Amino acid sequence: MNRKLLGQFYYEGRDYEFNFSKFWTGSRTFFDCTETDTQILWKVTQTTFRAKMEAEIACNKEEMLLINYESPDGFKRHTRLWNCGNGFGTVRLYEKRQGRWQFIDEMEAGSVGCEYGEYGEYGA
């Protein structure tokens, strides 16, 4: 899907959805993912016309699986595909009120499911 992310967050009974396929919500996603010697780090900002969510998540590589994934057609499209369910970090939530972002809350996140990999040169 060419670097697309879907986001969904429930907070105090309210649903915040960041879905690029629902264009009428004005959903936009900006993200960066960095690989260090010991961690994979994500910084994600997702917005709609009414809400914004900022997440900073890390996974320790020693707790992650380095997947050797071969697709059903026999190709290895990912040369490095990391996966875990031990991500941790913070999530900040904002709502747009009277044309300005109003801070709602900052929460600690744990047991976050994370996956990182880029298509690279591949072959059978």
Contacts in CASP RR format, 6 or more apart in sequence:
PFRMAT RR
TARGET T0000
AUTHOR 0000-0000-0000
METHOD contacts of the structure
MODEL  1
MNRKLLGQFYYEGRDYEFNFSKFWTGSRTFFDCTETDTQILWKVTQTTFR
AKMEAEIACNKEEMLLINYESPDGFKRHTRLWNCGNGFGTVRLYEKRQGR
WQFIDEMEAGSVGCEYGEYGEYGA
4 20 0 8 1.000
4 29 0 8 1.000
5 18 0 8 1.000
5 20 0 8 1.000
5 29 0 8 1.000
5 31 0 8 1.000
5 44 0 8 1.000
5 46 0 8 1.000
6 18 0 8 1.000
6 19 0 8 1.000
6 20 0 8 1.000
7 17 0 8 1.000
7 18 0 8 1.000
7 19 0 8 1.000
7 29 0 8 1.000
7 46 0 8 1.000
7 53 0 8 1.000
8 15 0 8 1.000
8 16 0 8 1.000
8 17 0 8 1.000
8 18 0 8 1.000
8 19 0 8 1.000
9 15 0 8 1.000
9 16 0 8 1.000
9 18 0 8 1.000
9 53 0 8 1.000
9 91 0 8 1.000
9 93 0 8 1.000
10 16 0 8 1.000
11 93 0 8 1.000
11 104 0 8 1.000
11 105 0 8 1.000
16 48 0 8 1.000
16 51 0 8 1.000
16 53 0 8 1.000
16 93 0 8 1.000
17 25 0 8 1.000
17 27 0 8 1.000
17 48 0 8 1.000
18 27 0 8 1.000
18 29 0 8 1.000
18 46 0 8 1.000
18 47 0 8 1.000
18 48 0 8 1.000
18 51 0 8 1.000
18 53 0 8 1.000
19 25 0 8 1.000
19 27 0 8 1.000
20 27 0 8 1.000
20 28 0 8 1.000
20 29 0 8 1.000
25 48 0 8 1.000
25 49 0 8 1.000
25 50 0 8 1.000
26 47 0 8 1.000
26 48 0 8 1.000
26 49 0 8 1.000
27 46 0 8 1.000
27 47 0 8 1.000
27 48 0 8 1.000
28 46 0 8 1.000
28 47 0 8 1.000
28 48 0 8 1.000
29 44 0 8 1.000
29 45 0 8 1.000
29 46 0 8 1.000
29 47 0 8 1.000
30 44 0 8 1.000
30 45 0 8 1.000
30 46 0 8 1.000
31 42 0 8 1.000
31 43 0 8 1.000
31 44 0 8 1.000
31 45 0 8 1.000
32 42 0 8 1.000
32 43 0 8 1.000
33 40 0 8 1.000
33 41 0 8 1.000
33 42 0 8 1.000
33 43 0 8 1.000
33 116 0 8 1.000
34 40 0 8 1.000
34 41 0 8 1.000
35 41 0 8 1.000
35 80 0 8 1.000
35 82 0 8 1.000
35 116 0 8 1.000
37 61 0 8 1.000
38 60 0 8 1.000
38 61 0 8 1.000
38 62 0 8 1.000
39 58 0 8 1.000
39 59 0 8 1.000
39 60 0 8 1.000
39 61 0 8 1.000
40 58 0 8 1.000
40 59 0 8 1.000
40 61 0 8 1.000
40 64 0 8 1.000
40 82 0 8 1.000
40 114 0 8 1.000
40 116 0 8 1.000
41 56 0 8 1.000
41 57 0 8 1.000
41 58 0 8 1.000
42 55 0 8 1.000
42 56 0 8 1.000
42 57 0 8 1.000
42 58 0 8 1.000
42 114 0 8 1.000
42 116 0 8 1.000
43 54 0 8 1.000
43 55 0 8 1.000
43 56 0 8 1.000
44 53 0 8 1.000
44 54 0 8 1.000
44 55 0 8 1.000
44 56 0 8 1.000
44 57 0 8 1.000
45 52 0 8 1.000
45 53 0 8 1.000
45 54 0 8 1.000
45 55 0 8 1.000
46 52 0 8 1.000
46 53 0 8 1.000
47 53 0 8 1.000
49 96 0 8 1.000
50 95 0 8 1.000
50 96 0 8 1.000
51 93 0 8 1.000
51 94 0 8 1.000
51 95 0 8 1.000
51 96 0 8 1.000
52 93 0 8 1.000
52 94 0 8 1.000
52 95 0 8 1.000
52 96 0 8 1.000
52 101 0 8 1.000
53 91 0 8 1.000
53 92 0 8 1.000
53 93 0 8 1.000
53 94 0 8 1.000
54 91 0 8 1.000
54 92 0 8 1.000
54 94 0 8 1.000
55 89 0 8 1.000
55 90 0 8 1.000
55 91 0 8 1.000
55 92 0 8 1.000
55 109 0 8 1.000
56 89 0 8 1.000
56 90 0 8 1.000
57 87 0 8 1.000
57 88 0 8 1.000
57 89 0 8 1.000
57 109 0 8 1.000
57 112 0 8 1.000
57 114 0 8 1.000
58 87 0 8 1.000
58 88 0 8 1.000
58 89 0 8 1.000
59 82 0 8 1.000
59 84 0 8 1.000
59 85 0 8 1.000
59 86 0 8 1.000
59 87 0 8 1.000
59 88 0 8 1.000
59 112 0 8 1.000
59 114 0 8 1.000
60 86 0 8 1.000
61 82 0 8 1.000
63 84 0 8 1.000
63 86 0 8 1.000
64 82 0 8 1.000
64 83 0 8 1.000
64 84 0 8 1.000
64 86 0 8 1.000
64 114 0 8 1.000
65 82 0 8 1.000
65 83 0 8 1.000
65 84 0 8 1.000
66 80 0 8 1.000
66 81 0 8 1.000
66 82 0 8 1.000
67 78 0 8 1.000
67 81 0 8 1.000
67 82 0 8 1.000
67 83 0 8 1.000
68 76 0 8 1.000
68 81 0 8 1.000
69 76 0 8 1.000
69 77 0 8 1.000
69 78 0 8 1.000
69 81 0 8 1.000
70 76 0 8 1.000
71 77 0 8 1.000
74 124 0 8 1.000
75 122 0 8 1.000
75 123 0 8 1.000
75 124 0 8 1.000
76 122 0 8 1.000
76 123 0 8 1.000
76 124 0 8 1.000
77 119 0 8 1.000
77 120 0 8 1.000
77 122 0 8 1.000
78 117 0 8 1.000
78 118 0 8 1.000
78 119 0 8 1.000
78 120 0 8 1.000
78 122 0 8 1.000
79 120 0 8 1.000
79 121 0 8 1.000
79 122 0 8 1.000
80 117 0 8 1.000
80 118 0 8 1.000
81 115 0 8 1.000
81 116 0 8 1.000
81 117 0 8 1.000
82 114 0 8 1.000
82 115 0 8 1.000
82 116 0 8 1.000
82 117 0 8 1.000
83 114 0 8 1.000
83 115 0 8 1.000
83 116 0 8 1.000
84 113 0 8 1.000
84 114 0 8 1.000
85 111 0 8 1.000
85 112 0 8 1.000
85 113 0 8 1.000
85 114 0 8 1.000
86 110 0 8 1.000
86 111 0 8 1.000
86 112 0 8 1.000
86 113 0 8 1.000
87 109 0 8 1.000
87 110 0 8 1.000
87 111 0 8 1.000
87 112 0 8 1.000
87 113 0 8 1.000
87 114 0 8 1.000
88 108 0 8 1.000
88 109 0 8 1.000
88 110 0 8 1.000
88 112 0 8 1.000
89 108 0 8 1.000
89 109 0 8 1.000
89 110 0 8 1.000
89 112 0 8 1.000
90 106 0 8 1.000
90 107 0 8 1.000
90 108 0 8 1.000
90 109 0 8 1.000
91 106 0 8 1.000
91 107 0 8 1.000
91 109 0 8 1.000
92 103 0 8 1.000
92 105 0 8 1.000
92 106 0 8 1.000
92 107 0 8 1.000
93 103 0 8 1.000
93 104 0 8 1.000
93 105 0 8 1.000
93 106 0 8 1.000
93 107 0 8 1.000
94 101 0 8 1.000
94 102 0 8 1.000
94 103 0 8 1.000
94 104 0 8 1.000
95 101 0 8 1.000
95 102 0 8 1.000
95 104 0 8 1.000
96 102 0 8 1.000
END
